[in-house]
Amino acid sequence: IVPMWLPVSSFTGCMDEGNALWYNLAQPPSVGLAAPVERLLQQLRTGAPV
């Protein structure tokens, strides 16, 4: 898993549903995540280096 920060010119259609789940750090969905994924997301939430 590699987090990627991508610049976008517009948010319209940026997080459209497909066969993937977009994870919103501000409003996390209630899904079960593997421990390494949860640690990575926690680092992103706190601004810690990844």
N, C-alpha and C positions, 0 to 999 in steps of 0.2 A: 504494500500500500504506500503510495507516494502522494502526499498532498500537493496540489498545484494551485497557485494563485494566478488567475488569468484576468487580464483587463478586458472589459466589455464596454462597448459604446452605449448599449441599451440593455436593460434588464428584461425587456419584453421577450418572452420565449426562452429565457436563459435557463430556467428550472422546469421546463415542461416535463411532464411525466412521460416515461418511456419504460424501458425494462430495467431502469436503475432507480435507486432511492437517493434523492438529494437530501443531505443532512444539514439542517439549519441549526447552527450552534446556539442561536438565541431561543429557538423553540424546538428542542430535540423531540423526535417522535418516540413513542414508547415501543421500541423494538429491541430484541435481544442482540447484543453485540459481543463479539469475541473480546477477551481482555486486552490484547494488544491494540485493537481498534479503539476501545474505550480509552486507553491511556493516550493514544495519539490525539483523539478528539479533546480530551481534557487538556493536553498541552496546547492545542490550538485555542481553546476557550480562555486559557490563562495568559496567552501570549508568550509562553515558554518556547525556547528554540526547539525545533523539530529535527 
